[in-house]
Amino acid sequence: MTSAWDNPENMMTGIKNVGEGWHELIRELEKGLNTLDSTFELIQVKEKFGGLRYYAGPRTADSQQFHQLISLAEEASFKICEECGESGENRSIQGWYKTLCDQHYNDALERRKQA
């Protein structure tokens, strides 16, 4: 089985590259991907412009179905707070985009004001 939890600290493929709010989304994604191809290659896991980016390639599975699962998870990430997993929305904080719930958005704004 392939997973972002295999080496959580890895700067390219580790689960710690994204907030805990997306961990369940990634667990479900990897469950589906591993069902299709348990030997798939995980290339990178990260946040970009407020959304999940999950780069991976199948070794034995149908490529279209494999990448469709990834696309659905990436799309869903724009509605899930990266910090806590509650409903969120993509917001700009002084030019940085993050998908956050109201509470974590307000917390981030406050931290920016104090910096």
N, C-alpha and C positions, 0 to 999 in steps of 0.2 A: 504494500500500500504506500502511496505517496501522500505527503502531508506537509503543510507549513509548520506543523508542530514537531517535525522530525529534528529540526535544528532551530529552535525559536529565536535565537539571537543572530542568525545569519542575516547579513545586511541586504541580501537579495531575496531570499526565499523564506525568511522567518516570519512567524505570526506576529512578532513584536513590532513589525513595520507598520502595523495598522492598530487603531484603537480597539479596545475590548468590545465595544458595541457591535463591531462587525465580525467578531469571532464565531458566533453561531451561524451567521450567513456563510462564512467560509467552511465551517464544519459540514453544513448541508451541501454546499457546492462540491466539496471533496468527496463526500459520500457518493454523490451522483457520478463524479468523474471516475472514481475508483471502481464503481460498478461497471462502467464502460471499459476501463483500461487501468488495471491496478499498477501498471508499470509506466504510467505517463510521466513525462518530464516536466517538472516544475521549474520555471525559469525566474519568475519574479513575482512578489506580492508587495503592493504598495498603495498609497493614496495619491491621487493626482487630481487637481482641480475639484476636490471635494468628493471624488468617487473612488471606489475600489478599482484597482487595476490588478488583474490576475493573469499572468502570462504563463501559459503551459502548452504543451503539445502532446498529442496522443502518439503512442508507439504502435498500438494494434487496433484502436477503435476507429469508428467512422468519424472523420474530422469535422463534418458539418454538425453532427449531433453533439460532439464534444465541445465545440466552440459555441454552440447555441446555449449550453448550460452556463458557460462562463459569461456570455453576454447578458443572460437573464439575471445572474447574480450581480454583475457590475451595474446594471440598470437599477436593481432593487436597492443598491447601496446609497443611491441619491435620495432615498426616502427613510433611511435608518440612521439615527444619530451614531456617529463613529465612537463617541465616548461611552454611551450607556445602552444602546440598542433599542431605545424607544423611537417613536416616530420623529423624523427630523426632516429638514429641508436644506438644500444647498444655499449657503449664504456667503457673502463676502465680508471679511474682516480686514479692513485696510489693504485690500488687494489680494488677500489670501482667501481661497475658497475652501470651506469645510462644510460637511453635512452634519448639522447639529440640531438637537431639540432646543426649545426656547431657553431652558435653564442653562445648558452648556454654551449656548450662543451668548447669553448675557454674561456668563462667567468669563468667556473669552474676551468680550468687549471690555469688561472691567480690568482684566489683566493687561490688556493693551493700553488702557488709559494710565495705568500705574507704571508702565515700563518707560 
